[in-house]
Amino acid sequence: MVTVYLHIGLTKVGSTSLSYFLSQNRDTLLSHGYLYPRTGTTWSKGRNHISLAHTHVVPDKFQENNSNYRSQGTWEDLFEEVNNSIADKIIISCEGFTGFNESKISQLKLKLNKFNIVKIIVYIRRQDIRIQSLYKQQIRGHGISEKIEERLDILKSQNDYYRLLKPWKKVFGLENIILKNFDRITEDKDNLYYDFLKTLKIDKFEDFKITQNQNISPGCKVVEVMRCMNKIIIDKLGYSQEYCLKKYKRPIIKAHVRQKILLDDDKYGLLSTSVIQSLWQEFEASNKKVSQEYLGLDNEPLFTSPSTSERKIFKSEDITSYEWQQIMQIILENIEKISE
């Protein structure tokens, strides 16, 4: 009897770090009876199963348009790898599954019907925290230049967990949804990796190599600097997002992490206290239904309520002259020469 554990994210809830941890512990997982397949990962990194998440419907089109994500095999190759493995428990991990609608989820289930049991693992976190993290990702990786309040409606639409989970429950059944509260794991000083292993019923944590966080979240100052760069370099000068990311944003993030520039004061935030409280109220009914249906908690809120302490919204004028000098030095070191 083969059981599949399908970890579908969510985005910005530790998914990248978790996939990296699993990929770095393939042999150890196998010694415990779990296969973390190489099939469906990519030639570039081999960490998560992004090509399976994007190719189970239109593989040729995806591969043709995404040269960096050439897959190490198809779903049929995955079944062959599983058949040739001694493991009877399979782990598939990719946050790309999160955005599937009911039709795609149904098609996915047809693929997974070859296995006896399929469990869907989902990690969630309080909406205002995830919204800020999603915004940072969009500033860094998507080249947007709007302020967070200008994108709030778009960001909110991705955070109604009851609506997000509903098609997964309909297709796979409530009994096969394993919902995990990322915030509670943090509150309990537990580790995402340990929590995931406990979900798999693996208790020999000492066997596993603990890997570093793979997706460090930049602070408010760095986010504002990158937003301004997007507005000038991409929107006004017409350079590509890839150029801006490679030449300017990555060096600044690297300097932020290694040289400790643009460090934040704890008083700064991306969202005001009033907006955070408004988000808490807006998602209260939906979160209550999630808590009741998926966790069996009738009188306990899904998340810990946000603080009511006021936090100053960070603005570009809060960057000191010395910090601007540091930024300009990085820009000058990485700027493309006219002759090139």
Rosetta blueprint (number, residue, H / E / L):
1 M L
2 V L
3 T E
4 V E
5 Y E
6 L E
7 H E
8 I L
9 G L
10 L L
11 T L
12 K L
13 V L
14 G L
15 S H
16 T H
17 S H
18 L H
19 S H
20 Y H
21 F H
22 L H
23 S H
24 Q H
25 N L
26 R H
27 D H
28 T H
29 L H
30 L H
31 S H
32 H L
33 G L
34 Y E
35 L E
36 Y L
37 P L
38 R L
39 T L
40 G L
41 T L
42 T E
43 W L
44 S L
45 K L
46 G L
47 R L
48 N L
49 H L
50 I H
51 S H
52 L H
53 A H
54 H H
55 T H
56 H L
57 V L
58 V L
59 P H
60 D H
61 K H
62 F H
63 Q H
64 E H
65 N H
66 N L
67 S H
68 N H
69 Y H
70 R L
71 S E
72 Q L
73 G L
74 T L
75 W H
76 E H
77 D H
78 L H
79 F H
80 E H
81 E H
82 V H
83 N H
84 N L
85 S L
86 I L
87 A L
88 D L
89 K E
90 I E
91 I E
92 I E
93 S E
94 C L
95 E H
96 G H
97 F H
98 T H
99 G H
100 F L
101 N L
102 E H
103 S H
104 K H
105 I H
106 S H
107 Q H
108 L H
109 K H
110 L H
111 K H
112 L H
113 N L
114 K L
115 F L
116 N L
117 I E
118 V E
119 K E
120 I E
121 I E
122 V E
123 Y E
124 I E
125 R L
126 R L
127 Q H
128 D H
129 I H
130 R H
131 I H
132 Q H
133 S H
134 L H
135 Y H
136 K H
137 Q H
138 Q H
139 I H
140 R H
141 G H
142 H L
143 G L
144 I L
145 S L
146 E L
147 K L
148 I H
149 E H
150 E H
151 R L
152 L H
153 D H
154 I H
155 L H
156 K H
157 S H
158 Q L
159 N L
160 D L
161 Y H
162 Y H
163 R H
164 L H
165 L H
166 K H
167 P H
168 W H
169 K H
170 K H
171 V H
172 F H
173 G L
174 L H
175 E H
176 N H
177 I E
178 I E
179 L E
180 K E
181 N E
182 F H
183 D H
184 R H
185 I H
186 T H
187 E H
188 D L
189 K L
190 D L
191 N L
192 L H
193 Y H
194 Y H
195 D H
196 F H
197 L H
198 K H
199 T H
200 L L
201 K L
202 I L
203 D L
204 K L
205 F H
206 E H
207 D H
208 F L
209 K L
210 I L
211 T L
212 Q L
213 N L
214 Q L
215 N L
216 I L
217 S L
218 P L
219 G L
220 C H
221 K H
222 V H
223 V H
224 E H
225 V H
226 M H
227 R H
228 C H
229 M H
230 N H
231 K H
232 I H
233 I H
234 I H
235 D H
236 K H
237 L L
238 G L
239 Y L
240 S L
241 Q H
242 E H
243 Y H
244 C H
245 L H
246 K H
247 K H
248 Y H
249 K H
250 R H
251 P H
252 I H
253 I H
254 K H
255 A H
256 H H
257 V H
258 R H
259 Q L
260 K L
261 I L
262 L L
263 L L
264 D L
265 D L
266 D L
267 K L
268 Y E
269 G E
270 L L
271 L L
272 S L
273 T H
274 S H
275 V H
276 I H
277 Q H
278 S H
279 L H
280 W H
281 Q H
282 E H
283 F L
284 E H
285 A H
286 S H
287 N H
288 K H
289 K H
290 V H
291 S H
292 Q H
293 E H
294 Y H
295 L H
296 G L
297 L L
298 D L
299 N L
300 E L
301 P L
302 L L
303 F L
304 T L
305 S L
306 P L
307 S L
308 T L
309 S L
310 E L
311 R L
312 K E
313 I E
314 F L
315 K L
316 S H
317 E H
318 D H
319 I L
320 T L
321 S H
322 Y H
323 E H
324 W H
325 Q H
326 Q H
327 I H
328 M H
329 Q H
330 I H
331 I H
332 L H
333 E H
334 N H
335 I L
336 E L
337 K L
338 I L
339 S L
340 E L
